[in-house]
Amino acid sequence: MWDIKSVILYLVMASIGYFCISEERRSIQNGVRRRLKVSYAILFFVWLFLAVYRYVGYESGIIIGGNDAPTYIDYFQTCLAGKGNNIYFVRTEPLFQIMTKAVRTITSNYHVYFALIYGLIIFSYLRFIDEFDLLQSNKTPLFMLVFPFIQSFCAIRTHITIALILLAIVALKNRRNILMWGLLIASVFIQRASLIYAIFPIFYFYYKKNKMTMKKATAFIIIGCAVGYIGKKVIIGGSIGYLTGGVYANYASASSSAGYLFDYIKLIVEQVIIDGYMILSYKKVNGQLQEMEELEKEKLRMLQMMCYFDLMLIPICYILGIWRGASYFFLPRLLILGYIITDFSRKISKNSRKAYYMIVKVAMPIWLVLRLFTVYDVSGLMPYYLDFRL
């Protein structure tokens, strides 16, 4: 149910995240690099506390605290029994089972389990921002970083894999290829659906040496659609063991159902706008790349390729019924949006820029509320309560 108190809490969480990240990035922009990042620590522990100690259960017949969270807690508490009615005994990926059982051998307190998971997720956000935030870009879009974090209350495995993929891309940037491939392989063995985003480095290595063009992008999308349709048939048929059958067959079949297209479009609006802008402006962006310092150039170039890849996967995700695909590169898109906002400001007179940035700042809370409204019921995100019971 829609709950104003929960909305206010999520807006406060977003504000804390935005101010803490902005403070840290402002210090770096001014040439001050602190060994102890107090602002990051505040964000980390506030968000971690609210994620770990949220109430997960039922109210008025509906699940709150994340629709899938009760199933995860039940599996954690019973996983060492070897069998049970929980769906994760039979359908979940092996590395997720191993990870869960390893924690369960140490403690039966699911709050510890949640602390490890959400600690990893928050750490991946901050590590990725440290590596890819463009110093001169606008930080206001990072107000929206709380949205994928809140979604992780429900889609826990998806957001573990997103964290691993973000850290793998950081490793890619730092040329730590063994670590990168290890993280990517781990993501696939925690959730199979992450495979489509885990192959980003292959795309990166190819297009690093070959410039993107509209013809190439169009060809990639067409080929992707063809592969998606073939993959859908294979997945539904269950003919490739680990990657097919089961719940993934249900997801793939869902894309053919009535109303799925409209529901899917609601999830990808900002994805299409931001990624589409980068595709349409590739000549302009490539020109700006030539004028940037080497470090900033590498950041923007990789973010640019992430947007290309992200846009091209939209039809594949639709065909395969992977409706959480838009979540994978949500953070890279926020960083690119900051770059776009700064780029647009150059076209505005200096006298009008203050009003322009004020509009941007007002737009972010509105955007967050609208996004919450589209998912709160299906994700079980409201009402939010604290719960300190073991």
C-alpha positions, -999 to 999 in steps of 0.1 A, spaced: 0 0 0 11 36 -7 25 51 25 35 87 28 58 81 58 78 55 37 80 79 8 94 106 31 119 81 45 131 71 11 135 108 1 156 113 33 177 83 23 181 98 -12 191 132 3 217 116 26 232 97 -3 233 127 -26 249 150 0 274 125 12 286 116 -23 286 153 -34 307 162 -4 333 136 -11 334 143 -49 337 181 -42 367 174 -20 383 154 -48 375 181 -73 393 206 -51 423 184 -49 417 170 -14 419 132 -13 412 119 22 422 85 33 392 82 56 361 90 36 338 102 64 310 111 40 310 77 24 311 61 58 279 80 69 261 69 37 273 33 41 262 28 76 229 47 74 217 28 43 230 -5 57 212 0 90 179 8 72 182 -22 48 193 -47 75 167 -38 101 137 -33 79 106 -53 88 100 -82 65 66 -99 68 29 -95 61 5 -67 68 -32 -68 58 -24 -98 36 4 -82 16 42 -87 19 62 -57 30 100 -53 32 104 -67 -3 81 -92 -20 109 -118 -23 126 -111 10 105 -136 31 116 -164 7 152 -154 10 150 -153 48 133 -187 49 158 -203 26 187 -188 47 172 -202 79 165 -237 65 192 -242 38 213 -265 59 184 -289 62 191 -302 27 155 -301 16 123 -282 21 94 -264 4 114 -233 -3 117 -227 -41 155 -220 -37 162 -256 -28 155 -266 -63 158 -237 -87 185 -213 -74 220 -211 -88 248 -230 -71 271 -202 -60 241 -184 -43 234 -217 -24 270 -220 -14 272 -184 -2 240 -187 18 250 -220 34 285 -206 43 269 -177 62 243 -200 78 270 -223 93 282 -192 112 250 -177 123 212 -182 122 206 -144 124 194 -133 90 204 -97 98 240 -107 95 232 -123 62 215 -91 50 244 -70 64 269 -89 41 246 -86 11 238 -49 14 273 -40 25 285 -55 -8 258 -36 -28 266 -2 -12 304 -8 -15 300 -15 -53 281 18 -57 308 39 -40 336 20 -57 321 25 -91 314 62 -84 350 67 -73 363 52 -105 338 67 -131 324 99 -118 334 127 -141 349 155 -120 331 183 -139 297 166 -142 266 175 -122 261 153 -92 223 159 -87 213 127 -106 230 106 -78 199 116 -57 183 87 -76 209 62 -65 186 52 -36 161 38 -61 180 7 -72 191 2 -36 154 2 -25 146 -22 -53 172 -46 -38 149 -51 -8 129 -73 -32 153 -85 -59 182 -95 -37 200 -119 -61 196 -95 -90 213 -67 -71 241 -90 -58 249 -97 -94 246 -60 -103 272 -53 -76 295 -79 -89 292 -66 -125 299 -30 -114 330 -42 -95 340 -62 -125 338 -31 -147 360 -12 -122 385 -41 -125 383 -38 -163 391 -1 -161 421 -9 -139 432 -37 -162 428 -64 -135 414 -90 -160 416 -121 -137 396 -103 -110 372 -90 -136 364 -124 -152 362 -140 -117 335 -115 -106 316 -119 -139 316 -157 -137 305 -155 -101 276 -132 -111 263 -158 -136 265 -186 -110 245 -164 -86 219 -155 -112 219 -169 -148 200 -139 -162 231 -117 -155 249 -134 -183 236 -109 -209 252 -80 -190 283 -100 -179 294 -101 -215 299 -63 -216 338 -67 -216 336 -85 -249 316 -56 -263 341 -32 -248 372 -49 -262 357 -49 -297 344 -14 -298 375 0 -281 392 -5 -314 362 0 -337 343 33 -336 306 31 -330 283 42 -359 246 43 -363 248 14 -388 268 -7 -364 243 1 -336 213 -8 -358 230 -40 -369 238 -50 -334 201 -44 -323 188 -65 -352 212 -93 -345 203 -90 -308 166 -94 -316 173 -125 -337 195 -140 -310 168 -131 -284 141 -149 -303 163 -180 -308 172 -178 -271 136 -176 -261 128 -208 -280 158 -226 -264 150 -214 -229 114 -224 -231 125 -258 -245 150 -263 -217 176 -277 -240 208 -262 -225 207 -274 -189 219 -247 -166 209 -217 -187 174 -228 -195 141 -242 -183 123 -236 -150 115 -200 -139 135 -186 -168 112 -203 -192 83 -186 -175 100 -152 -178 107 -158 -215 70 -168 -221 58 -137 -202 69 -114 -230 42 -128 -252 14 -121 -228 -11 -93 -232 -1 -60 -215 36 -70 -210 48 -45 -236 31 -15 -218 44 -26 -184 79 -30 -199 79 4 -215 72 20 -181 104 5 -168 127 16 -196 116 53 -203 147 69 -187 169 41 -200 158 49 -236 162 86 -231 197 86 -216 211 58 -237 194 71 -268 209 106 -263 244 91 -261 238 71 -294 224 101 -312 252 124 -299 280 101 -305 298 124 -329 296 153 -305 307 132 -275 336 118 -295 347 153 -303 346 163 -266 366 132 -258 395 145 -278 397 176 -256 396 158 -223 425 148 -200 434 111 -204 418 99 -171 386 117 -177 385 106 -213 388 69 -203 359 74 -178 336 90 -204 346 65 -231 337 35 -209 304 51 -197 296 59 -234 301 22 -243 280 11 -214 251 32 -226 255 18 -262 255 -17 -248 226 -10 -224 204 4 -252 211 -25 -275 201 -50 -249 166 -35 -244 149 -56 -271 168 -87 -260 157 -82 -224 121 -77 -236 121 -108 -257 135 -129 -229 113 -114 -203 142 -100 -182 122 -70 -169 149 -62 -143 175 -56 -171 171 -18 -168 185 -21 -132 219 -33 -142 234 -1 -156 212 23 -136 242 38 -118 263 43 -150 233 61 -166 230 84 -136 267 94 -141 260 99 -178 230 120 -169 252 142 -148 274 147 -178 244 155 -200 231 181 -175 264 198 -174 267 197 -212 232 214 -216 242 241 -191 268 254 -215 240 263 -240 223 284 -213 233 319 -204 251 324 -171 222 344 -157 198 315 -163 220 287 -151 210 291 -115 174 286 -124 183 257 -147 201 238 -119 173 246 -94 148 229 -119 171 199 -121 173 196 -83 135 199 -80 130 173 -107 150 145 -89 126 141 -59 97 141 -83 113 115 -105 120 93 -74 84 95 -62 71 87 -97 95 57 -100 84 45 -65 48 47 -76 54 24 -105 70 -4 -84 60 -1 -47 31 -25 -49 47 -53 -70 79 -50 -50 64 -48 -15 83 -16 -6 57 0 16 50 6 44 85 6 58 90 -4 95 121 -10 116 124 -45 131 151 -54 156 139 -89 164 164 -118 157 
